[in-house]
């Protein structure tokens, strides 16, 4: 049995990657989930089965929260739980892109304590444990030192740049970048490839739990869109968006956001 939770997550992620790569995204069977919750494929379900078997097989006393499993309230009473997105970026997977990820985390008391984001088609494994820093394929990484918003590279979807989100309708002059997987976006900022990540819509815990710790351990400040710390294992498993960057840049971004100023 793996010695630590992080060892277990890395082991399970590798098996998940082997499973996912057996499928061709464009040829994999896919369908839309009810409630306008997006697409799912047979690969998502196969990876979910592998992760459920490996993770709960090793830690049967942990709770379970996954995008592809029916949720239950029993997890709320368990000290620790796994938070899993079998394939984050399913649309990208279906299109045959390589920018999709497995996002796997352990949370305890509302905080993530171990996390892995693996992009099997890119052979990139981001990993973090609380107090131990963040690695990419075993090498330590960290966020950029940029302090000001102007000219910063920001991973975000187009709706987040609508004027109503920004003080006096002034949208900052940033380099706009996008990747389809939220977990990948968070990890890229942790790696120092880009300066910040921003999403101003309610976000599912399984999309961001792993990336949140990976970023924090890389030196970032990570909050919801109102500037509050992220908390996980909520009864309704969503948080109020994500703002993530190095501390100085996070402060500059936050003072420009309507949502932060309304509640700050």
C-alpha positions in Angstrom: 0.0 0.0 0.0 1.4 3.5 -0.9 2.9 5.1 2.2 1.3 8.5 1.9 -1.9 9.9 0.4 0.2 11.7 -2.3 1.9 8.4 -3.2 -1.5 6.8 -3.6 -2.8 9.7 -5.7 0.2 9.4 -8.1 -0.2 5.7 -8.4 -3.9 5.9 -9.1 -3.4 8.8 -11.6 -0.9 6.8 -13.6 -3.4 3.9 -13.8 -6.1 6.3 -14.8 -3.9 7.7 -17.6 -3.2 4.2 -18.9 -6.9 3.6 -19.0 -7.9 6.8 -20.7 -5.2 6.5 -23.4 -6.8 3.2 -24.5 -9.7 5.2 -25.9 -9.7 7.5 -28.9 -11.6 10.6 -27.9 -13.4 11.2 -31.2 -14.4 7.5 -31.4 -15.3 7.0 -27.8 -19.0 6.6 -27.1 -20.3 9.9 -25.6 -23.6 11.4 -24.6 -24.9 14.5 -22.8 -25.7 14.3 -19.1 -29.1 15.4 -17.9 -29.6 18.9 -16.5 -27.3 20.6 -19.0 -24.2 19.2 -17.1 -22.2 18.7 -20.3 -20.9 15.6 -22.1 -19.6 12.3 -20.7 -17.8 9.5 -22.5 -17.2 5.8 -21.8 -13.6 6.8 -21.0 -14.8 9.1 -18.2 -16.7 6.2 -16.6 -13.8 3.7 -17.1 -11.4 6.1 -15.4 -13.8 6.7 -12.6 -14.1 3.0 -12.0 -10.3 2.6 -11.8 -9.9 5.6 -9.4 -12.7 4.3 -7.2 -11.2 0.9 -7.0 -7.6 2.0 -6.4 -8.3 4.9 -4.0 -11.1 3.5 -1.8 -9.5 0.0 -2.0 -6.4 1.6 -0.2 -8.4 4.0 2.0 -11.8 2.5 2.6 -12.6 4.9 5.5 -12.4 8.0 3.2 -15.4 9.6 1.6 -15.9 9.9 -2.1 -16.9 12.9 -4.3 -16.6 12.5 -8.1 -18.2 14.1 -11.1 -19.1 10.7 -12.5 -20.5 9.1 -9.3 -23.8 9.7 -7.7 -23.3 12.0 -4.7 -24.4 11.1 -1.2 -24.4 12.9 2.1 -22.4 10.3 3.9 -19.2 12.0 2.7 -20.1 15.0 4.9 -19.6 12.9 8.0 -16.2 11.5 7.0 -13.0 13.0 8.2 -11.2 12.7 4.9 -12.5 12.2 1.3 -11.3 11.9 -2.2 -12.4 14.6 -4.7 -12.1 13.4 -8.2 -12.7 14.5 -11.8 -11.9 11.5 -13.9 -11.5 13.6 -17.1 -11.4 17.3 -16.7 -11.9 18.8 -20.2 -14.2 16.1 -21.6 -15.1 18.2 -24.6 -11.4 18.6 -25.4 -11.0 14.8 -25.0 -13.8 14.2 -27.5 -12.3 16.6 -30.0 -9.0 14.6 -29.9 -7.0 17.3 -28.1 -4.3 16.5 -25.5 -5.4 19.3 -23.1 -7.4 17.2 -20.7 -6.5 16.0 -17.2 -7.2 13.7 -14.3 -7.8 15.8 -11.2 -7.5 13.9 -7.9 -7.4 15.3 -4.3 -7.7 14.4 -0.7 -9.5 16.9 1.6 -9.7 17.0 5.4 -11.7 19.5 7.4 -12.5 21.5 4.3 -8.9 21.8 3.2 -7.0 19.9 0.5 -4.0 18.1 1.9 -2.8 16.1 -1.2 -3.3 16.6 -4.9 -2.4 15.4 -8.3 -3.3 16.7 -11.8 -2.1 14.4 -14.6 -2.3 15.2 -18.3 -1.6 11.7 -19.7 -1.4 12.8 -23.4 1.2 15.4 -22.5 3.0 13.3 -19.9 2.8 16.1 -17.3 2.2 15.2 -13.6 1.6 18.1 -11.2 1.7 17.0 -7.5 1.5 18.7 -4.1 1.1 17.8 -0.5 0.4 20.3 2.2 3.6 21.9 3.4 5.7 20.2 0.8 5.6 22.4 -2.2 4.6 21.6 -5.8 6.4 19.5 -8.4 6.0 19.0 -12.2 7.3 15.6 -13.2 9.3 15.6 -9.9 10.9 19.0 -10.3 9.9 21.9 -8.0 7.9 24.7 -9.5 6.5 28.0 -8.4 4.3 31.0 -9.5 5.7 34.1 -11.2 6.7 37.1 -9.3 4.6 39.6 -11.3 3.0 42.2 -9.1 0.7 44.3 -11.3 -2.2 43.3 -13.5 -1.3 45.4 -16.6 0.3 43.1 -19.1 -0.1 40.0 -16.9 -1.0 36.7 -18.7 -4.3 35.5 -17.4 -5.9 32.1 -18.0 -9.7 32.9 -18.2 -12.7 32.4 -20.3 -14.2 35.3 -22.3 -17.2 36.0 -20.1 -15.0 36.9 -17.2 -13.8 40.0 -19.1 -17.4 41.5 -19.3 -17.2 45.1 -18.0 -19.8 44.4 -15.3 -17.3 42.3 -13.4 -14.8 45.2 -13.0 -14.8 48.4 -11.0 -16.2 51.3 -13.1 -16.4 48.9 -16.1 -12.6 49.1 -16.6 -11.4 45.7 -17.9 -7.7 45.4 -17.2 -5.2 45.2 -20.1 -4.0 41.6 -19.8 -2.7 38.9 -22.1 -5.8 36.7 -22.5 -5.1 33.0 -22.6 -7.4 30.0 -22.4 -7.2 26.2 -21.8 -10.3 24.0 -21.7 -9.5 22.2 -18.4 -9.8 24.2 -15.2 -7.4 21.8 -13.4 -4.9 22.4 -16.2 -5.3 26.2 -16.0 -4.6 26.2 -12.3 -1.6 23.9 -12.7 -0.1 26.1 -15.5 -0.1 29.1 -13.1 1.5 27.0 -10.4 4.2 26.1 -13.0 4.9 29.7 -13.7 3.8 29.5 -17.4 1.2 32.1 -16.8 0.6 34.8 -14.1 -3.0 34.3 -13.0 -6.2 32.3 -13.4 -9.7 33.6 -13.0 -13.2 32.2 -13.1 -16.1 34.2 -11.9 -18.8 31.5 -12.0 -19.7 28.8 -9.5 -17.2 26.0 -9.9 -17.5 22.3 -9.1 -15.2 21.1 -6.4 -13.9 18.2 -8.5 -12.6 20.7 -11.1 -10.5 22.8 -8.7 -9.7 20.9 -5.5 -6.4 19.5 -6.8 -5.4 22.6 -8.6 -6.1 24.8 -5.6 -3.5 23.0 -3.5 -1.0 22.7 -6.3 -1.2 26.5 -6.7 -1.1 27.2 -3.0 2.0 25.1 -2.5 3.6 26.8 -5.5 3.3 30.1 -3.6 0.0 31.5 -5.0 -2.9 33.0 -3.1 -6.1 31.2 -4.0 -9.6 32.5 -3.1 -13.1 32.5 -4.4 -14.4 35.5 -6.4 -15.2 37.3 -3.2 -11.8 37.0 -1.7 -12.7 34.2 0.8 -10.6 31.0 1.3 -11.8 28.0 -0.7 -13.5 25.3 1.4 -14.3 21.8 0.2 -16.7 19.0 0.9 -19.7 21.4 0.9 -23.2 19.9 0.9 -23.6 21.4 -2.5 -20.1 20.7 -4.0 -19.4 24.1 -5.6 -17.4 27.2 -4.6 -18.0 30.8 -5.7 -15.4 30.9 -8.5 -11.6 31.1 -8.2 -9.0 34.0 -8.3 -5.5 32.6 -8.2 -2.1 34.3 -8.6 1.0 35.3 -6.7 0.1 37.3 -3.6 0.8 40.8 -5.0 -0.9 40.1 -8.3 -3.8 38.5 -6.5 -4.2 41.7 -4.4 -4.1 43.9 -7.6 -6.7 41.7 -9.4 -9.0 41.6 -6.3 -9.1 45.4 -5.9 -10.4 45.7 -9.5 -13.1 43.1 -9.2 -16.7 44.2 -8.4 -17.4 41.0 -6.5 -14.4 41.4 -4.2 -15.2 45.1 -3.4 -18.9 44.4 -2.7 -18.0 41.9 0.0 -14.6 43.1 1.2 
